[in-house]
Amino acid sequence: MSVVRSRYFVPAVLFLGLAVSFRFDDAGAVWLWVGQPWVAVIALVCSAAFWILLLRDVRRHRTT
């Protein structure tokens, strides 16, 4: 099983993208969570959890 075919790949990438999202306004590019950094921390924790699950899933399928 490859990393991309794992069921954990999409949530891992989406949560990571959510954590590092930015927006454009008159000042230029601004981090989306500048006023609420705890949202980004939660998204990073979720992303890390899904990456760990993904790597364990891929490793388990390679050995069987």
PQR file of N, CA, C, O and H, with PARSE charges and radii, in Angstrom:
ATOM      1  N   MET A   1       0.847  -1.173   0.000 -0.4000 1.5000
ATOM      2  CA  MET A   1       0.000   0.000   0.000 -0.0000 2.0000
ATOM      3  C   MET A   1       0.892   1.235   0.000  0.5500 1.7000
ATOM      4  O   MET A   1       1.868   1.310   0.746 -0.5500 1.4000
ATOM      5  N   SER A   2       0.549   2.192  -0.838 -0.4000 1.5000
ATOM      6  CA  SER A   2       1.326   3.430  -0.871 -0.0000 2.0000
ATOM      7  C   SER A   2       0.723   4.462   0.075  0.5500 1.7000
ATOM      8  O   SER A   2      -0.407   4.315   0.541 -0.5500 1.4000
ATOM      9  H   SER A   2      -0.244   2.131  -1.444  0.4000 1.0000
ATOM     10  N   VAL A   3       1.481   5.485   0.341 -0.4000 1.5000
ATOM     11  CA  VAL A   3       1.035   6.541   1.254 -0.0000 2.0000
ATOM     12  C   VAL A   3      -0.209   7.227   0.707  0.5500 1.7000
ATOM     13  O   VAL A   3      -1.140   7.513   1.460 -0.5500 1.4000
ATOM     14  H   VAL A   3       2.399   5.605  -0.037  0.4000 1.0000
ATOM     15  N   VAL A   4      -0.234   7.491  -0.587 -0.4000 1.5000
ATOM     16  CA  VAL A   4      -1.349   8.218  -1.194 -0.0000 2.0000
ATOM     17  C   VAL A   4      -2.636   7.402  -1.163  0.5500 1.7000
ATOM     18  O   VAL A   4      -3.719   7.986  -1.122 -0.5500 1.4000
ATOM     19  H   VAL A   4       0.522   7.258  -1.198  0.4000 1.0000
ATOM     20  N   ARG A   5      -2.557   6.099  -1.182 -0.4000 1.5000
ATOM     21  CA  ARG A   5      -3.751   5.255  -1.190 -0.0000 2.0000
ATOM     22  C   ARG A   5      -4.296   4.985   0.202  0.5500 1.7000
ATOM     23  O   ARG A   5      -5.355   4.371   0.334 -0.5500 1.4000
ATOM     24  H   ARG A   5      -1.677   5.625  -1.216  0.4000 1.0000
ATOM     25  N   SER A   6      -3.612   5.419   1.229 -0.4000 1.5000
ATOM     26  CA  SER A   6      -4.074   5.212   2.593 -0.0000 2.0000
ATOM     27  C   SER A   6      -5.283   6.097   2.870  0.5500 1.7000
ATOM     28  O   SER A   6      -5.381   7.209   2.351 -0.5500 1.4000
ATOM     29  H   SER A   6      -2.751   5.918   1.122  0.4000 1.0000
ATOM     30  N   ARG A   7      -6.193   5.600   3.683 -0.4000 1.5000
ATOM     31  CA  ARG A   7      -7.398   6.364   4.023 -0.0000 2.0000
ATOM     32  C   ARG A   7      -7.087   7.541   4.938  0.5500 1.7000
ATOM     33  O   ARG A   7      -7.943   8.404   5.136 -0.5500 1.4000
ATOM     34  H   ARG A   7      -6.113   4.696   4.104  0.4000 1.0000
ATOM     35  N   TYR A   8      -5.893   7.595   5.494 -0.4000 1.5000
ATOM     36  CA  TYR A   8      -5.499   8.684   6.386 -0.0000 2.0000
ATOM     37  C   TYR A   8      -4.790   9.827   5.655  0.5500 1.7000
ATOM     38  O   TYR A   8      -4.524  10.867   6.258 -0.5500 1.4000
ATOM     39  H   TYR A   8      -5.198   6.894   5.333  0.4000 1.0000
ATOM     40  N   PHE A   9      -4.482   9.652   4.382 -0.4000 1.5000
ATOM     41  CA  PHE A   9      -3.706  10.652   3.658 -0.0000 2.0000
ATOM     42  C   PHE A   9      -4.459  11.970   3.489  0.5500 1.7000
ATOM     43  O   PHE A   9      -3.909  13.035   3.769 -0.5500 1.4000
ATOM     44  H   PHE A   9      -4.698   8.807   3.893  0.4000 1.0000
ATOM     45  N   VAL A  10      -5.693  11.910   3.039 -0.4000 1.5000
ATOM     46  CA  VAL A  10      -6.466  13.137   2.794 -0.0000 2.0000
ATOM     47  C   VAL A  10      -6.679  13.940   4.076  0.5500 1.7000
ATOM     48  O   VAL A  10      -6.422  15.144   4.074 -0.5500 1.4000
ATOM     49  H   VAL A  10      -6.140  11.045   2.812  0.4000 1.0000
ATOM     50  N   PRO A  11      -7.142  13.322   5.185 -0.5600 1.5000
ATOM     51  CA  PRO A  11      -7.280  14.129   6.405  0.2800 2.0000
ATOM     52  C   PRO A  11      -5.952  14.702   6.898  0.5500 1.7000
ATOM     53  O   PRO A  11      -5.919  15.823   7.405 -0.5500 1.4000
ATOM     54  N   ALA A  12      -4.868  13.958   6.758 -0.4000 1.5000
ATOM     55  CA  ALA A  12      -3.562  14.456   7.206 -0.0000 2.0000
ATOM     56  C   ALA A  12      -3.158  15.700   6.427  0.5500 1.7000
ATOM     57  O   ALA A  12      -2.689  16.677   7.010 -0.5500 1.4000
ATOM     58  H   ALA A  12      -4.895  13.047   6.345  0.4000 1.0000
ATOM     59  N   VAL A  13      -3.338  15.664   5.124 -0.4000 1.5000
ATOM     60  CA  VAL A  13      -2.972  16.806   4.286 -0.0000 2.0000
ATOM     61  C   VAL A  13      -3.919  17.983   4.521  0.5500 1.7000
ATOM     62  O   VAL A  13      -3.476  19.130   4.581 -0.5500 1.4000
ATOM     63  H   VAL A  13      -3.719  14.870   4.650  0.4000 1.0000
ATOM     64  N   LEU A  14      -5.216  17.709   4.653 -0.4000 1.5000
ATOM     65  CA  LEU A  14      -6.178  18.793   4.866 -0.0000 2.0000
ATOM     66  C   LEU A  14      -5.955  19.508   6.195  0.5500 1.7000
ATOM     67  O   LEU A  14      -6.000  20.737   6.244 -0.5500 1.4000
ATOM     68  H   LEU A  14      -5.575  16.777   4.604  0.4000 1.0000
ATOM     69  N   PHE A  15      -5.716  18.767   7.266 -0.4000 1.5000
ATOM     70  CA  PHE A  15      -5.457  19.407   8.557 -0.0000 2.0000
ATOM     71  C   PHE A  15      -4.149  20.200   8.526  0.5500 1.7000
ATOM     72  O   PHE A  15      -4.055  21.267   9.132 -0.5500 1.4000
ATOM     73  H   PHE A  15      -5.679  17.769   7.226  0.4000 1.0000
ATOM     74  N   LEU A  16      -3.150  19.685   7.828 -0.4000 1.5000
ATOM     75  CA  LEU A  16      -1.894  20.422   7.704 -0.0000 2.0000
ATOM     76  C   LEU A  16      -2.103  21.711   6.911  0.5500 1.7000
ATOM     77  O   LEU A  16      -1.588  22.768   7.275 -0.5500 1.4000
ATOM     78  H   LEU A  16      -3.226  18.818   7.335  0.4000 1.0000
ATOM     79  N   GLY A  17      -2.862  21.608   5.827 -0.4000 1.5000
ATOM     80  CA  GLY A  17      -3.168  22.804   5.040 -0.0000 2.0000
ATOM     81  C   GLY A  17      -3.969  23.823   5.823  0.5500 1.7000
ATOM     82  O   GLY A  17      -3.766  25.028   5.678 -0.5500 1.4000
ATOM     83  H   GLY A  17      -3.280  20.749   5.530  0.4000 1.0000
ATOM     84  N   LEU A  18      -4.880  23.341   6.651 -0.4000 1.5000
ATOM     85  CA  LEU A  18      -5.673  24.238   7.494 -0.0000 2.0000
ATOM     86  C   LEU A  18      -4.784  24.996   8.469  0.5500 1.7000
ATOM     87  O   LEU A  18      -5.004  26.182   8.716 -0.5500 1.4000
ATOM     88  H   LEU A  18      -5.045  22.362   6.769  0.4000 1.0000
ATOM     89  N   ALA A  19      -3.799  24.332   9.014 -0.4000 1.5000
ATOM     90  CA  ALA A  19      -2.918  24.966   9.999 -0.0000 2.0000
ATOM     91  C   ALA A  19      -2.026  26.038   9.381  0.5500 1.7000
ATOM     92  O   ALA A  19      -1.709  27.029  10.039 -0.5500 1.4000
ATOM     93  H   ALA A  19      -3.620  23.369   8.813  0.4000 1.0000
ATOM     94  N   VAL A  20      -1.625  25.858   8.149 -0.4000 1.5000
ATOM     95  CA  VAL A  20      -0.705  26.808   7.521 -0.0000 2.0000
ATOM     96  C   VAL A  20      -1.397  27.725   6.514  0.5500 1.7000
ATOM     97  O   VAL A  20      -0.729  28.347   5.687 -0.5500 1.4000
ATOM     98  H   VAL A  20      -1.883  25.053   7.615  0.4000 1.0000
ATOM     99  N   SER A  21      -2.714  27.815   6.573 -0.4000 1.5000
ATOM    100  CA  SER A  21      -3.476  28.646   5.638 -0.0000 2.0000
ATOM    101  C   SER A  21      -3.194  30.128   5.836  0.5500 1.7000
ATOM    102  O   SER A  21      -2.886  30.580   6.939 -0.5500 1.4000
ATOM    103  H   SER A  21      -3.256  27.309   7.244  0.4000 1.0000
ATOM    104  N   PHE A  22      -3.305  30.861   4.757 -0.4000 1.5000
ATOM    105  CA  PHE A  22      -3.162  32.311   4.821 -0.0000 2.0000
ATOM    106  C   PHE A  22      -4.194  32.942   3.903  0.5500 1.7000
ATOM    107  O   PHE A  22      -4.774  32.277   3.045 -0.5500 1.4000
ATOM    108  H   PHE A  22      -3.556  30.494   3.861  0.4000 1.0000
ATOM    109  N   ARG A  23      -4.412  34.229   4.096 -0.4000 1.5000
ATOM    110  CA  ARG A  23      -5.367  34.981   3.286 -0.0000 2.0000
ATOM    111  C   ARG A  23      -4.702  36.266   2.821  0.5500 1.7000
ATOM    112  O   ARG A  23      -3.660  36.672   3.334 -0.5500 1.4000
ATOM    113  H   ARG A  23      -3.941  34.770   4.793  0.4000 1.0000
ATOM    114  N   PHE A  24      -5.321  36.883   1.851 -0.4000 1.5000
ATOM    115  CA  PHE A  24      -4.808  38.145   1.328 -0.0000 2.0000
ATOM    116  C   PHE A  24      -5.746  39.274   1.721  0.5500 1.7000
ATOM    117  O   PHE A  24      -6.964  39.148   1.601 -0.5500 1.4000
ATOM    118  H   PHE A  24      -6.168  36.553   1.434  0.4000 1.0000
ATOM    119  N   ASP A  25      -5.179  40.370   2.188 -0.4000 1.5000
ATOM    120  CA  ASP A  25      -5.954  41.578   2.453 -0.0000 2.0000
ATOM    121  C   ASP A  25      -5.118  42.784   2.027  0.5500 1.7000
ATOM    122  O   ASP A  25      -4.146  42.633   1.287 -0.5500 1.4000
ATOM    123  H   ASP A  25      -4.190  40.472   2.286  0.4000 1.0000
ATOM    124  N   ASP A  26      -5.485  43.959   2.482 -0.4000 1.5000
ATOM    125  CA  ASP A  26      -4.770  45.169   2.067 -0.0000 2.0000
ATOM    126  C   ASP A  26      -3.309  45.172   2.509  0.5500 1.7000
ATOM    127  O   ASP A  26      -2.471  45.801   1.864 -0.5500 1.4000
ATOM    128  H   ASP A  26      -6.275  44.081   3.083  0.4000 1.0000
ATOM    129  N   ALA A  27      -3.001  44.486   3.587 -0.4000 1.5000
ATOM    130  CA  ALA A  27      -1.624  44.431   4.086 -0.0000 2.0000
ATOM    131  C   ALA A  27      -0.784  43.380   3.371  0.5500 1.7000
ATOM    132  O   ALA A  27       0.429  43.320   3.576 -0.5500 1.4000
ATOM    133  H   ALA A  27      -3.682  43.975   4.112  0.4000 1.0000
ATOM    134  N   GLY A  28      -1.399  42.558   2.543 -0.4000 1.5000
ATOM    135  CA  GLY A  28      -0.690  41.495   1.838 -0.0000 2.0000
ATOM    136  C   GLY A  28      -1.137  40.136   2.341  0.5500 1.7000
ATOM    137  O   GLY A  28      -2.295  39.959   2.717 -0.5500 1.4000
ATOM    138  H   GLY A  28      -2.384  42.607   2.377  0.4000 1.0000
ATOM    139  N   ALA A  29      -0.236  39.188   2.350 -0.4000 1.5000
ATOM    140  CA  ALA A  29      -0.546  37.841   2.824 -0.0000 2.0000
ATOM    141  C   ALA A  29      -0.492  37.818   4.348  0.5500 1.7000
ATOM    142  O   ALA A  29       0.485  38.257   4.955 -0.5500 1.4000
ATOM    143  H   ALA A  29       0.705  39.331   2.045  0.4000 1.0000
ATOM    144  N   VAL A  30      -1.555  37.299   4.952 -0.4000 1.5000
ATOM    145  CA  VAL A  30      -1.669  37.252   6.409 -0.0000 2.0000
ATOM    146  C   VAL A  30      -2.043  35.827   6.802  0.5500 1.7000
ATOM    147  O   VAL A  30      -2.903  35.206   6.178 -0.5500 1.4000
ATOM    148  H   VAL A  30      -2.348  36.942   4.458  0.4000 1.0000
ATOM    149  N   TRP A  31      -1.387  35.317   7.846 -0.4000 1.5000
ATOM    150  CA  TRP A  31      -1.719  33.991   8.358 -0.0000 2.0000
ATOM    151  C   TRP A  31      -3.180  33.978   8.784  0.5500 1.7000
ATOM    152  O   TRP A  31      -3.621  34.896   9.476 -0.5500 1.4000
ATOM    153  H   TRP A  31      -0.688  35.822   8.352  0.4000 1.0000
ATOM    154  N   LEU A  32      -3.932  32.979   8.397 -0.4000 1.5000
ATOM    155  CA  LEU A  32      -5.372  32.926   8.641 -0.0000 2.0000
ATOM    156  C   LEU A  32      -5.709  32.920  10.124  0.5500 1.7000
ATOM    157  O   LEU A  32      -6.753  33.442  10.514 -0.5500 1.4000
ATOM    158  H   LEU A  32      -3.574  32.233   7.835  0.4000 1.0000
ATOM    159  N   TRP A  33      -4.864  32.351  10.950 -0.4000 1.5000
ATOM    160  CA  TRP A  33      -5.176  32.180  12.372 -0.0000 2.0000
ATOM    161  C   TRP A  33      -4.433  33.170  13.255  0.5500 1.7000
ATOM    162  O   TRP A  33      -4.115  32.850  14.400 -0.5500 1.4000
ATOM    163  H   TRP A  33      -4.016  31.927  10.633  0.4000 1.0000
ATOM    164  N   VAL A  34      -4.153  34.359  12.749 -0.4000 1.5000
ATOM    165  CA  VAL A  34      -3.385  35.336  13.517 -0.0000 2.0000
ATOM    166  C   VAL A  34      -4.105  35.728  14.807  0.5500 1.7000
ATOM    167  O   VAL A  34      -3.442  36.012  15.805 -0.5500 1.4000
ATOM    168  H   VAL A  34      -4.412  34.619  11.819  0.4000 1.0000
ATOM    169  N   GLY A  35      -5.418  35.751  14.820 -0.4000 1.5000
ATOM    170  CA  GLY A  35      -6.168  36.103  16.019 -0.0000 2.0000
ATOM    171  C   GLY A  35      -6.529  34.919  16.883  0.5500 1.7000
ATOM    172  O   GLY A  35      -6.893  35.090  18.046 -0.5500 1.4000
ATOM    173  H   GLY A  35      -5.957  35.520  14.010  0.4000 1.0000
ATOM    174  N   GLN A  36      -6.433  33.705  16.328 -0.4000 1.5000
ATOM    175  CA  GLN A  36      -6.805  32.485  17.045 -0.0000 2.0000
ATOM    176  C   GLN A  36      -5.774  31.391  16.792  0.5500 1.7000
ATOM    177  O   GLN A  36      -6.074  30.421  16.095 -0.5500 1.4000
ATOM    178  H   GLN A  36      -6.138  33.567  15.383  0.4000 1.0000
ATOM    179  N   PRO A  37      -4.588  31.520  17.330 -0.5600 1.5000
ATOM    180  CA  PRO A  37      -3.549  30.519  17.054  0.2800 2.0000
ATOM    181  C   PRO A  37      -3.868  29.141  17.618  0.5500 1.7000
ATOM    182  O   PRO A  37      -3.288  28.153  17.167 -0.5500 1.4000
ATOM    183  N   TRP A  38      -4.760  29.045  18.578 -0.4000 1.5000
ATOM    184  CA  TRP A  38      -5.115  27.743  19.141 -0.0000 2.0000
ATOM    185  C   TRP A  38      -5.789  26.856  18.102  0.5500 1.7000
ATOM    186  O   TRP A  38      -5.691  25.631  18.181 -0.5500 1.4000
ATOM    187  H   TRP A  38      -5.231  29.848  18.944  0.4000 1.0000
ATOM    188  N   VAL A  39      -6.475  27.459  17.124 -0.4000 1.5000
ATOM    189  CA  VAL A  39      -7.097  26.669  16.053 -0.0000 2.0000
ATOM    190  C   VAL A  39      -6.010  25.974  15.234  0.5500 1.7000
ATOM    191  O   VAL A  39      -6.145  24.801  14.884 -0.5500 1.4000
ATOM    192  H   VAL A  39      -6.555  28.454  17.060  0.4000 1.0000
ATOM    193  N   ALA A  40      -4.946  26.693  14.933 -0.4000 1.5000
ATOM    194  CA  ALA A  40      -3.838  26.111  14.175 -0.0000 2.0000
ATOM    195  C   ALA A  40      -3.143  25.013  14.967  0.5500 1.7000
ATOM    196  O   ALA A  40      -2.718  24.009  14.394 -0.5500 1.4000
ATOM    197  H   ALA A  40      -4.836  27.645  15.217  0.4000 1.0000
ATOM    198  N   VAL A  41      -3.024  25.193  16.272 -0.4000 1.5000
ATOM    199  CA  VAL A  41      -2.395  24.161  17.109 -0.0000 2.0000
ATOM    200  C   VAL A  41      -3.234  22.890  17.092  0.5500 1.7000
ATOM    201  O   VAL A  41      -2.695  21.790  16.970 -0.5500 1.4000
ATOM    202  H   VAL A  41      -3.370  26.008  16.737  0.4000 1.0000
ATOM    203  N   ILE A  42      -4.545  23.035  17.212 -0.4000 1.5000
ATOM    204  CA  ILE A  42      -5.431  21.865  17.157 -0.0000 2.0000
ATOM    205  C   ILE A  42      -5.324  21.182  15.798  0.5500 1.7000
ATOM    206  O   ILE A  42      -5.268  19.954  15.724 -0.5500 1.4000
ATOM    207  H   ILE A  42      -4.983  23.928  17.310  0.4000 1.0000
ATOM    208  N   ALA A  43      -5.295  21.968  14.724 -0.4000 1.5000
ATOM    209  CA  ALA A  43      -5.164  21.395  13.383 -0.0000 2.0000
ATOM    210  C   ALA A  43      -3.830  20.670  13.222  0.5500 1.7000
ATOM    211  O   ALA A  43      -3.778  19.609  12.601 -0.5500 1.4000
ATOM    212  H   ALA A  43      -5.341  22.965  14.784  0.4000 1.0000
ATOM    213  N   LEU A  44      -2.755  21.228  13.771 -0.4000 1.5000
ATOM    214  CA  LEU A  44      -1.449  20.561  13.695 -0.0000 2.0000
ATOM    215  C   LEU A  44      -1.430  19.259  14.487  0.5500 1.7000
ATOM    216  O   LEU A  44      -0.845  18.272  14.042 -0.5500 1.4000
ATOM    217  H   LEU A  44      -2.798  22.091  14.276  0.4000 1.0000
ATOM    218  N   VAL A  45      -2.059  19.250  15.644 -0.4000 1.5000
ATOM    219  CA  VAL A  45      -2.128  18.021  16.448 -0.0000 2.0000
ATOM    220  C   VAL A  45      -2.923  16.955  15.699  0.5500 1.7000
ATOM    221  O   VAL A  45      -2.521  15.792  15.657 -0.5500 1.4000
ATOM    222  H   VAL A  45      -2.535  20.052  16.005  0.4000 1.0000
ATOM    223  N   CYS A  46      -4.047  17.348  15.109 -0.4000 1.5000
ATOM    224  CA  CYS A  46      -4.847  16.395  14.327 -0.0000 2.0000
ATOM    225  C   CYS A  46      -4.063  15.884  13.124  0.5500 1.7000
ATOM    226  O   CYS A  46      -4.093  14.693  12.814 -0.5500 1.4000
ATOM    227  H   CYS A  46      -4.375  18.292  15.142  0.4000 1.0000
ATOM    228  N   SER A  47      -3.366  16.784  12.453 -0.4000 1.5000
ATOM    229  CA  SER A  47      -2.562  16.382  11.308 -0.0000 2.0000
ATOM    230  C   SER A  47      -1.470  15.402  11.723  0.5500 1.7000
ATOM    231  O   SER A  47      -1.250  14.397  11.047 -0.5500 1.4000
ATOM    232  H   SER A  47      -3.341  17.752  12.705  0.4000 1.0000
ATOM    233  N   ALA A  48      -0.791  15.685  12.820 -0.4000 1.5000
ATOM    234  CA  ALA A  48       0.260  14.782  13.301 -0.0000 2.0000
ATOM    235  C   ALA A  48      -0.310  13.415  13.641  0.5500 1.7000
ATOM    236  O   ALA A  48       0.310  12.392  13.352 -0.5500 1.4000
ATOM    237  H   ALA A  48      -0.970  16.502  13.368  0.4000 1.0000
ATOM    238  N   ALA A  49      -1.487  13.392  14.254 -0.4000 1.5000
ATOM    239  CA  ALA A  49      -2.116  12.111  14.591 -0.0000 2.0000
ATOM    240  C   ALA A  49      -2.429  11.315  13.328  0.5500 1.7000
ATOM    241  O   ALA A  49      -2.183  10.110  13.277 -0.5500 1.4000
ATOM    242  H   ALA A  49      -1.991  14.223  14.490  0.4000 1.0000
ATOM    243  N   PHE A  50      -2.969  11.982  12.310 -0.4000 1.5000
ATOM    244  CA  PHE A  50      -3.277  11.276  11.064 -0.0000 2.0000
ATOM    245  C   PHE A  50      -2.013  10.830  10.338  0.5500 1.7000
ATOM    246  O   PHE A  50      -2.016   9.768   9.715 -0.5500 1.4000
ATOM    247  H   PHE A  50      -3.169  12.961  12.351  0.4000 1.0000
ATOM    248  N   TRP A  51      -0.928  11.611  10.398 -0.4000 1.5000
ATOM    249  CA  TRP A  51       0.326  11.184   9.778 -0.0000 2.0000
ATOM    250  C   TRP A  51       0.886   9.954  10.480  0.5500 1.7000
ATOM    251  O   TRP A  51       1.408   9.048   9.831 -0.5500 1.4000
ATOM    252  H   TRP A  51      -0.926  12.474  10.904  0.4000 1.0000
ATOM    253  N   ILE A  52       0.780   9.923  11.797 -0.4000 1.5000
ATOM    254  CA  ILE A  52       1.248   8.747  12.547 -0.0000 2.0000
ATOM    255  C   ILE A  52       0.424   7.527  12.173  0.5500 1.7000
ATOM    256  O   ILE A  52       0.976   6.453  11.933 -0.5500 1.4000
ATOM    257  H   ILE A  52       0.357  10.659  12.325  0.4000 1.0000
ATOM    258  N   LEU A  53      -0.899   7.685  12.120 -0.4000 1.5000
ATOM    259  CA  LEU A  53      -1.763   6.572  11.719 -0.0000 2.0000
ATOM    260  C   LEU A  53      -1.448   6.117  10.301  0.5500 1.7000
ATOM    261  O   LEU A  53      -1.420   4.920  10.018 -0.5500 1.4000
ATOM    262  H   LEU A  53      -1.348   8.557  12.315  0.4000 1.0000
ATOM    263  N   LEU A  54      -1.212   7.070   9.416 -0.4000 1.5000
ATOM    264  CA  LEU A  54      -0.898   6.748   8.027 -0.0000 2.0000
ATOM    265  C   LEU A  54       0.395   5.943   7.932  0.5500 1.7000
ATOM    266  O   LEU A  54       0.442   4.922   7.246 -0.5500 1.4000
ATOM    267  H   LEU A  54      -1.234   8.043   9.645  0.4000 1.0000
ATOM    268  N   LEU A  55       1.433   6.394   8.610 -0.4000 1.5000
ATOM    269  CA  LEU A  55       2.712   5.687   8.536 -0.0000 2.0000
ATOM    270  C   LEU A  55       2.631   4.299   9.158  0.5500 1.7000
ATOM    271  O   LEU A  55       3.248   3.360   8.656 -0.5500 1.4000
ATOM    272  H   LEU A  55       1.394   7.224   9.168  0.4000 1.0000
ATOM    273  N   ARG A  56       1.882   4.161  10.238 -0.4000 1.5000
ATOM    274  CA  ARG A  56       1.690   2.832  10.835 -0.0000 2.0000
ATOM    275  C   ARG A  56       0.913   1.924   9.891  0.5500 1.7000
ATOM    276  O   ARG A  56       1.219   0.737   9.773 -0.5500 1.4000
ATOM    277  H   ARG A  56       1.380   4.924  10.645  0.4000 1.0000
ATOM    278  N   ASP A  57      -0.094   2.480   9.217 -0.4000 1.5000
ATOM    279  CA  ASP A  57      -0.910   1.707   8.283 -0.0000 2.0000
ATOM    280  C   ASP A  57      -0.071   1.232   7.096  0.5500 1.7000
ATOM    281  O   ASP A  57      -0.163   0.074   6.689 -0.5500 1.4000
ATOM    282  H   ASP A  57      -0.342   3.444   9.312  0.4000 1.0000
ATOM    283  N   VAL A  58       0.734   2.117   6.553 -0.4000 1.5000
ATOM    284  CA  VAL A  58       1.579   1.756   5.412 -0.0000 2.0000
ATOM    285  C   VAL A  58       2.615   0.720   5.823  0.5500 1.7000
ATOM    286  O   VAL A  58       2.854  -0.242   5.093 -0.5500 1.4000
ATOM    287  H   VAL A  58       0.808   3.058   6.884  0.4000 1.0000
ATOM    288  N   ARG A  59       3.227   0.906   6.979 -0.4000 1.5000
ATOM    289  CA  ARG A  59       4.237  -0.046   7.450 -0.0000 2.0000
ATOM    290  C   ARG A  59       3.620  -1.422   7.691  0.5500 1.7000
ATOM    291  O   ARG A  59       4.234  -2.442   7.380 -0.5500 1.4000
ATOM    292  H   ARG A  59       3.033   1.687   7.573  0.4000 1.0000
ATOM    293  N   ARG A  60       2.409  -1.449   8.244 -0.4000 1.5000
ATOM    294  CA  ARG A  60       1.743  -2.720   8.516 -0.0000 2.0000
ATOM    295  C   ARG A  60       1.426  -3.458   7.214  0.5500 1.7000
ATOM    296  O   ARG A  60       1.553  -4.681   7.152 -0.5500 1.4000
ATOM    297  H   ARG A  60       1.910  -0.619   8.497  0.4000 1.0000
ATOM    298  N   HIS A  61       1.018  -2.732   6.182 -0.4000 1.5000
ATOM    299  CA  HIS A  61       0.687  -3.380   4.918 -0.0000 2.0000
ATOM    300  C   HIS A  61       1.926  -3.811   4.139  0.5500 1.7000
ATOM    301  O   HIS A  61       1.850  -4.729   3.322 -0.5500 1.4000
ATOM    302  H   HIS A  61       0.915  -1.739   6.232  0.4000 1.0000
ATOM    303  N   ARG A  62       3.040  -3.177   4.372 -0.4000 1.5000
ATOM    304  CA  ARG A  62       4.271  -3.585   3.683 -0.0000 2.0000
ATOM    305  C   ARG A  62       4.832  -4.880   4.251  0.5500 1.7000
ATOM    306  O   ARG A  62       5.455  -5.656   3.526 -0.5500 1.4000
ATOM    307  H   ARG A  62       3.102  -2.431   5.035  0.4000 1.0000
ATOM    308  N   THR A  63       4.621  -5.116   5.526 -0.4000 1.5000
ATOM    309  CA  THR A  63       5.205  -6.300   6.149 -0.0000 2.0000
ATOM    310  C   THR A  63       4.337  -7.540   5.982  0.5500 1.7000
ATOM    311  O   THR A  63       4.800  -8.653   6.234 -0.5500 1.4000
ATOM    312  H   THR A  63       4.116  -4.486   6.115  0.4000 1.0000
ATOM    313  N   THR A  64       3.088  -7.367   5.562 -0.4000 1.5000
ATOM    314  CA  THR A  64       2.213  -8.544   5.397 -0.0000 2.0000
ATOM    315  C   THR A  64       2.121  -8.961   3.968  0.5500 1.7000
ATOM    316  O   THR A  64       1.430  -9.929   3.650 -0.5500 1.4000
ATOM    317  H   THR A  64       2.712  -6.464   5.357  0.4000 1.0000
TER
END
